[in-house]
Amino acid sequence: MNHTDETEVKVTEPLSVSETSRWIEEEEPEAPKKKHPYIQIPVIISLCLVAASLLAFFAYKIFWIAEPEGVTWVWSSETDNVNWYFEFQDENVFKAYIGSFEITANYTKDKSDSDVNKLLVSADVPYAQSVGCIFFGAEINYKISGSRVAGSQEMVITYPDDPEGQEFVLTQTEKSESGLALPEDFTADEELTGEWVNIYSTDDAKQTIIFNDDGSMILSEAYEFANGNYTEIRRNCTYTVENNELNITWIAEDTVVHQSEYVIKDGILTLDGASYYRADRDTATPDQK
């Protein structure tokens, strides 16, 4: 073998096992470093626990809510054998229902004492001191128990000024119905149909009558007071008309049918000794036109 051949043999001679292993170790690329999550797992667990706690809290409040709003309450009078229905609505509006009567007033709540829940229904209601077990202008203590979702709540109310310490139990119920049925084969008097306003009405005290063309009728007295309170006494009725005579029906403790004659002359309705003008009439005087 000449010198050239000997060199070629040395160049092409295979590497030993140890040399090969060392070459692989030196040439193998470095594995990328493991990245940590932006939010650590303990933080995620903590956030989930907080969210679960909040959901549980709100579910508890909805299920066991202990305020009078959002429910129709009924109180049964054993003395009169009638049911009174009450609602405490948004914007401090109080509603009371009996038969086809609907009374609107205002109420306030006092949360200054965390141990006692207090409310007061406005005394600005004419002709009456109370509706059912709700006395106007008197401080009321209330306590609510039971599940609203299950429809089993009770509200016990007492009056701190009551020497006998009576307890009145109101229960959660469905919205009350008036029980009035529209008259069959009703024929309206087109001259009578519409809204009428008592001629002595003012912006602060307004009495109206509405005759609808389906036989339903509304008698309303509404009052607005300087302190911002509002009161309305509404009597939902049905009526029939024949030969200028009305048969008006409403329900209070019992069903009442009231008969009355009416006269419409020169745009003025005379009914039961009172005079009314149409609500949409042009009241401008000649010198204002």
NORCORMO-V332669 format. One record per residue. N is the residue number from 1. SS is DSSP state (H for helix, E for strand, - for the rest). PHI is phi in whole degrees, 0 to 359 (* if undefined). PSI is psi in whole degrees, 0 to 359 (NA if undefined). Layout:
n:N ss:SS phi:PHI psi:PSI
n:N ss:SS phi:PHI psi:PSI
//
This chain:
n:1 ss:- phi:* psi:128
n:2 ss:- phi:280 psi:179
n:3 ss:H phi:295 psi:322
n:4 ss:H phi:294 psi:315
n:5 ss:H phi:297 psi:322
n:6 ss:H phi:295 psi:324
n:7 ss:H phi:293 psi:317
n:8 ss:H phi:297 psi:323
n:9 ss:H phi:297 psi:318
n:10 ss:H phi:294 psi:325
n:11 ss:H phi:289 psi:320
n:12 ss:H phi:270 psi:4
n:13 ss:- phi:292 psi:131
n:14 ss:- phi:296 psi:151
n:15 ss:- phi:286 psi:153
n:16 ss:- phi:284 psi:166
n:17 ss:H phi:298 psi:318
n:18 ss:H phi:294 psi:322
n:19 ss:H phi:292 psi:320
n:20 ss:H phi:297 psi:316
n:21 ss:H phi:297 psi:320
n:22 ss:H phi:294 psi:323
n:23 ss:H phi:294 psi:319
n:24 ss:H phi:295 psi:317
n:25 ss:H phi:297 psi:322
n:26 ss:H phi:287 psi:328
n:27 ss:H phi:268 psi:341
n:28 ss:- phi:297 psi:127
n:29 ss:- phi:292 psi:151
n:30 ss:- phi:286 psi:131
n:31 ss:- phi:295 psi:139
n:32 ss:- phi:296 psi:146
n:33 ss:- phi:287 psi:139
n:34 ss:- phi:291 psi:126
n:35 ss:- phi:275 psi:138
n:36 ss:- phi:277 psi:142
n:37 ss:- phi:300 psi:150
n:38 ss:- phi:299 psi:317
n:39 ss:- phi:253 psi:121
n:40 ss:- phi:294 psi:150
n:41 ss:H phi:304 psi:317
n:42 ss:H phi:300 psi:325
n:43 ss:H phi:293 psi:319
n:44 ss:H phi:298 psi:316
n:45 ss:H phi:298 psi:319
n:46 ss:H phi:297 psi:317
n:47 ss:H phi:297 psi:320
n:48 ss:H phi:296 psi:320
n:49 ss:H phi:295 psi:320
n:50 ss:H phi:296 psi:314
n:51 ss:H phi:298 psi:318
n:52 ss:H phi:296 psi:321
n:53 ss:H phi:296 psi:317
n:54 ss:H phi:296 psi:317
n:55 ss:H phi:298 psi:318
n:56 ss:H phi:296 psi:321
n:57 ss:H phi:296 psi:312
n:58 ss:H phi:292 psi:324
n:59 ss:H phi:297 psi:320
n:60 ss:H phi:296 psi:316
n:61 ss:H phi:297 psi:320
n:62 ss:H phi:291 psi:318
n:63 ss:H phi:288 psi:321
n:64 ss:- phi:244 psi:26
n:65 ss:- phi:307 psi:135
n:66 ss:- phi:238 psi:43
n:67 ss:- phi:236 psi:155
n:68 ss:- phi:284 psi:343
n:69 ss:E phi:291 psi:152
n:70 ss:- phi:83 psi:9
n:71 ss:- phi:224 psi:146
n:72 ss:E phi:266 psi:125
n:73 ss:E phi:253 psi:144
n:74 ss:E phi:237 psi:139
n:75 ss:E phi:233 psi:128
n:76 ss:E phi:261 psi:125
n:77 ss:E phi:271 psi:114
n:78 ss:- phi:290 psi:331
n:79 ss:- phi:291 psi:312
n:80 ss:- phi:265 psi:351
n:81 ss:- phi:58 psi:44
n:82 ss:E phi:226 psi:162
n:83 ss:E phi:253 psi:133
n:84 ss:E phi:253 psi:136
n:85 ss:E phi:245 psi:140
n:86 ss:E phi:227 psi:147
n:87 ss:E phi:222 psi:138
n:88 ss:E phi:249 psi:105
n:89 ss:E phi:259 psi:178
n:90 ss:H phi:298 psi:159
n:91 ss:H phi:59 psi:33
n:92 ss:H phi:60 psi:38
n:93 ss:E phi:262 psi:126
n:94 ss:E phi:254 psi:137
n:95 ss:E phi:234 psi:139
n:96 ss:E phi:230 psi:140
n:97 ss:E phi:228 psi:138
n:98 ss:E phi:213 psi:125
n:99 ss:- phi:56 psi:237
n:100 ss:- phi:256 psi:13
n:101 ss:E phi:270 psi:143
n:102 ss:E phi:226 psi:122
n:103 ss:E phi:245 psi:130
n:104 ss:E phi:245 psi:134
n:105 ss:E phi:212 psi:195
n:106 ss:E phi:238 psi:159
n:107 ss:E phi:216 psi:159
n:108 ss:E phi:228 psi:156
n:109 ss:E phi:242 psi:145
n:110 ss:E phi:243 psi:115
n:111 ss:- phi:248 psi:21
n:112 ss:- phi:291 psi:333
n:113 ss:- phi:250 psi:113
n:114 ss:- phi:292 psi:343
n:115 ss:- phi:271 psi:343
n:116 ss:- phi:227 psi:128
n:117 ss:E phi:269 psi:127
n:118 ss:E phi:233 psi:147
n:119 ss:E phi:212 psi:165
n:120 ss:E phi:213 psi:127
n:121 ss:E phi:268 psi:134
n:122 ss:- phi:308 psi:143
n:123 ss:- phi:276 psi:359
n:124 ss:- phi:279 psi:58
n:125 ss:- phi:233 psi:114
n:126 ss:- phi:288 psi:156
n:127 ss:- phi:72 psi:355
n:128 ss:- phi:215 psi:148
n:129 ss:- phi:259 psi:343
n:130 ss:E phi:201 psi:163
n:131 ss:E phi:230 psi:111
n:132 ss:- phi:63 psi:235
n:133 ss:- phi:265 psi:6
n:134 ss:E phi:262 psi:115
n:135 ss:E phi:261 psi:127
n:136 ss:- phi:290 psi:136
n:137 ss:- phi:76 psi:7
n:138 ss:- phi:252 psi:136
n:139 ss:E phi:294 psi:133
n:140 ss:E phi:240 psi:131
n:141 ss:E phi:263 psi:136
n:142 ss:E phi:225 psi:150
n:143 ss:E phi:218 psi:128
n:144 ss:E phi:246 psi:135
n:145 ss:E phi:226 psi:166
n:146 ss:- phi:94 psi:177
n:147 ss:- phi:259 psi:124
n:148 ss:- phi:290 psi:320
n:149 ss:- phi:297 psi:322
n:150 ss:- phi:281 psi:352
n:151 ss:- phi:73 psi:26
n:152 ss:- phi:241 psi:25
n:153 ss:- phi:283 psi:151
n:154 ss:E phi:231 psi:143
n:155 ss:E phi:238 psi:117
n:156 ss:E phi:262 psi:124
n:157 ss:E phi:243 psi:144
n:158 ss:E phi:223 psi:163
n:159 ss:- phi:243 psi:117
n:160 ss:- phi:304 psi:331
n:161 ss:- phi:272 psi:0
n:162 ss:- phi:277 psi:113
n:163 ss:- phi:296 psi:336
n:164 ss:- phi:274 psi:347
n:165 ss:- phi:62 psi:39
n:166 ss:- phi:295 psi:145
n:167 ss:- phi:249 psi:133
n:168 ss:E phi:245 psi:126
n:169 ss:E phi:255 psi:117
n:170 ss:E phi:255 psi:140
n:171 ss:E phi:240 psi:151
n:172 ss:E phi:292 psi:137
n:173 ss:E phi:209 psi:183
n:174 ss:- phi:274 psi:165
n:175 ss:- phi:302 psi:136
n:176 ss:- phi:284 psi:152
n:177 ss:- phi:245 psi:146
n:178 ss:- phi:289 psi:332
n:179 ss:- phi:86 psi:359
n:180 ss:- phi:280 psi:139
n:181 ss:- phi:246 psi:136
n:182 ss:- phi:295 psi:146
n:183 ss:- phi:293 psi:144
n:184 ss:- phi:277 psi:150
n:185 ss:- phi:51 psi:46
n:186 ss:- phi:284 psi:137
n:187 ss:- phi:239 psi:118
n:188 ss:- phi:275 psi:153
n:189 ss:- phi:264 psi:108
n:190 ss:- phi:299 psi:332
n:191 ss:- phi:290 psi:335
n:192 ss:- phi:267 psi:328
n:193 ss:- phi:301 psi:135
n:194 ss:E phi:130 psi:191
n:195 ss:E phi:255 psi:135
n:196 ss:E phi:237 psi:144
n:197 ss:E phi:240 psi:133
n:198 ss:E phi:300 psi:135
n:199 ss:- phi:295 psi:341
n:200 ss:- phi:266 psi:7
n:201 ss:- phi:291 psi:150
n:202 ss:- phi:231 psi:180
n:203 ss:- phi:295 psi:333
n:204 ss:- phi:266 psi:338
n:205 ss:E phi:219 psi:112
n:206 ss:E phi:229 psi:129
n:207 ss:E phi:245 psi:128
n:208 ss:E phi:227 psi:157
n:209 ss:E phi:230 psi:132
n:210 ss:E phi:240 psi:121
n:211 ss:E phi:256 psi:115
n:212 ss:- phi:266 psi:158
n:213 ss:- phi:279 psi:4
n:214 ss:- phi:255 psi:4
n:215 ss:- phi:97 psi:1
n:216 ss:E phi:268 psi:158
n:217 ss:E phi:207 psi:146
n:218 ss:E phi:231 psi:127
n:219 ss:E phi:253 psi:125
n:220 ss:E phi:224 psi:139
n:221 ss:E phi:237 psi:123
n:222 ss:E phi:236 psi:140
n:223 ss:E phi:227 psi:133
n:224 ss:E phi:244 psi:130
n:225 ss:- phi:252 psi:159
n:226 ss:- phi:297 psi:333
n:227 ss:- phi:278 psi:5
n:228 ss:- phi:93 psi:354
n:229 ss:- phi:286 psi:153
n:230 ss:E phi:227 psi:137
n:231 ss:E phi:228 psi:137
n:232 ss:E phi:222 psi:133
n:233 ss:E phi:248 psi:111
n:234 ss:E phi:244 psi:130
n:235 ss:E phi:248 psi:110
n:236 ss:E phi:276 psi:128
n:237 ss:E phi:226 psi:172
n:238 ss:E phi:238 psi:161
n:239 ss:E phi:209 psi:156
n:240 ss:E phi:233 psi:156
n:241 ss:E phi:222 psi:137
n:242 ss:E phi:202 psi:125
n:243 ss:- phi:53 psi:49
n:244 ss:- phi:59 psi:27
n:245 ss:E phi:237 psi:135
n:246 ss:E phi:252 psi:140
n:247 ss:E phi:246 psi:105
n:248 ss:E phi:256 psi:129
n:249 ss:E phi:241 psi:133
n:250 ss:E phi:217 psi:171
n:251 ss:E phi:233 psi:128
n:252 ss:- phi:240 psi:243
n:253 ss:- phi:293 psi:325
n:254 ss:- phi:229 psi:171
n:255 ss:E phi:280 psi:133
n:256 ss:E phi:239 psi:134
n:257 ss:E phi:243 psi:119
n:258 ss:E phi:248 psi:128
n:259 ss:E phi:255 psi:138
n:260 ss:E phi:202 psi:145
n:261 ss:E phi:268 psi:152
n:262 ss:E phi:224 psi:155
n:263 ss:E phi:224 psi:135
n:264 ss:E phi:243 psi:118
n:265 ss:E phi:217 psi:130
n:266 ss:- phi:54 psi:37
n:267 ss:- phi:78 psi:8
n:268 ss:E phi:248 psi:130
n:269 ss:E phi:264 psi:127
n:270 ss:E phi:249 psi:122
n:271 ss:E phi:215 psi:125
n:272 ss:- phi:52 psi:40
n:273 ss:- phi:80 psi:359
n:274 ss:E phi:249 psi:153
n:275 ss:E phi:246 psi:142
n:276 ss:E phi:224 psi:146
n:277 ss:E phi:246 psi:160
n:278 ss:E phi:292 psi:139
n:279 ss:- phi:295 psi:333
n:280 ss:- phi:259 psi:15
n:281 ss:- phi:287 psi:159
n:282 ss:- phi:276 psi:109
n:283 ss:- phi:266 psi:5
n:284 ss:- phi:292 psi:141
n:285 ss:- phi:280 psi:161
n:286 ss:H phi:305 psi:323
n:287 ss:H phi:284 psi:351
n:288 ss:H phi:265 psi:348
n:289 ss:- phi:276 psi:NA
//
